[in-house]
């Protein structure tokens, strides 16, 4: 892993919330599949993030996935994991992101 990515992972695993916010943005923009797993692990019920940071992580990921026109399979898989492993607030945001993706795809199919 690149050093900035490694530092972001370390910040995620710390209990220092301001650093976690910056780490979330760094990891979501990373193309490394392993960083998505780190993000999911830290955001899961047994992770180190507080609820506010957990929801921020999923919201940032939701925006990223939409910006990528729902083509990033690793990020989409991370959303599915958030639904399965997150608390209710985190799961709801991830579920909405996948619903957005489904609606986007249906709209595009209708326009073909």
C-alpha positions in Angstrom: 0.0 0.0 0.0 1.0 3.6 -0.6 2.0 5.5 2.5 -0.9 8.0 2.4 -3.3 5.1 2.2 -1.6 3.2 5.0 -1.8 6.4 7.2 -5.5 6.7 6.4 -6.1 3.1 7.4 -4.3 3.8 10.7 -6.3 6.9 11.3 -9.5 5.0 10.7 -8.5 2.5 13.4 -7.7 5.3 15.9 -10.3 6.7 18.2 -9.6 10.3 17.1 -12.7 11.4 15.1 -11.3 14.4 13.2 -8.7 12.2 11.7 -11.3 9.5 10.8 -13.2 12.0 8.6 -10.1 12.8 6.6 -9.2 9.1 6.3 -12.7 8.3 5.0 -12.3 10.7 2.1 -8.8 9.4 1.3 -9.9 5.8 1.3 -13.1 6.2 -0.7 -11.1 7.9 -3.4 -8.5 5.2 -3.4 -8.7 2.5 -6.1 -7.3 -0.2 -3.7 -9.9 -2.9 -3.0 -8.3 -3.6 0.4 -9.0 -0.1 1.5 -12.7 -0.6 1.0 -12.5 -3.6 3.3 -10.7 -1.5 5.9 -13.5 1.0 5.6 -16.2 -1.6 6.0 -14.3 -3.2 9.0 -14.0 0.1 10.8 -17.6 1.1 10.1 -19.0 -2.3 11.2 -20.6 -2.6 14.6 -17.3 -3.9 16.1 -15.3 -1.1 14.4 -13.6 1.9 16.0 -15.7 4.6 14.4 -18.4 6.5 16.3 -21.8 6.6 14.7 -21.4 10.0 13.1 -18.2 8.9 11.3 -19.8 5.6 10.3 -22.7 7.4 8.6 -20.2 9.9 7.0 -18.3 6.9 5.6 -21.3 5.5 3.9 -22.5 8.9 2.7 -19.2 9.6 1.1 -19.1 6.1 -0.5 -22.7 6.6 -1.7 -21.6 9.9 -3.5 -18.5 8.2 -4.9 -20.5 5.3 -6.3 -23.0 7.7 -8.0 -20.1 9.8 -9.4 -18.7 6.6 -10.9 -22.1 6.0 -12.6 -22.4 2.9 -10.4 -19.6 1.1 -12.2 -17.2 0.5 -9.3 -17.9 -3.0 -8.3 -15.6 -2.9 -5.2 -17.4 0.1 -3.9 -20.8 -1.4 -4.6 -19.7 -4.6 -2.7 -18.7 -2.4 0.2 -22.2 -0.9 0.3 -23.6 -4.5 0.4 -21.3 -5.2 3.3 -22.4 -2.1 5.1 -26.0 -3.3 4.9 -25.1 -6.7 6.3 -22.7 -5.5 9.0 -23.6 -2.0 9.9 -26.0 -0.6 12.4 -29.4 0.6 11.4 -28.4 4.2 10.4 -25.4 2.9 8.4 -27.5 0.1 6.7 -30.2 2.6 5.8 -27.8 4.9 3.9 -26.2 1.9 2.1 -29.6 0.5 1.2 -30.6 3.9 -0.3 -27.4 4.0 -2.3 -28.2 0.6 -3.8 -31.8 1.7 -4.5 -30.4 4.8 -6.3 -28.2 2.5 -8.4 -31.2 0.2 -9.2 -33.3 3.2 -10.2 -30.5 4.6 -12.4 -30.1 1.3 -14.2 -33.8 1.0 -14.8 -34.0 4.5 -16.1 -31.1 3.9 -18.5 -32.7 0.6 -19.7 -36.0 2.4 -20.4 -34.1 5.0 -22.5 -32.5 2.4 -24.7 
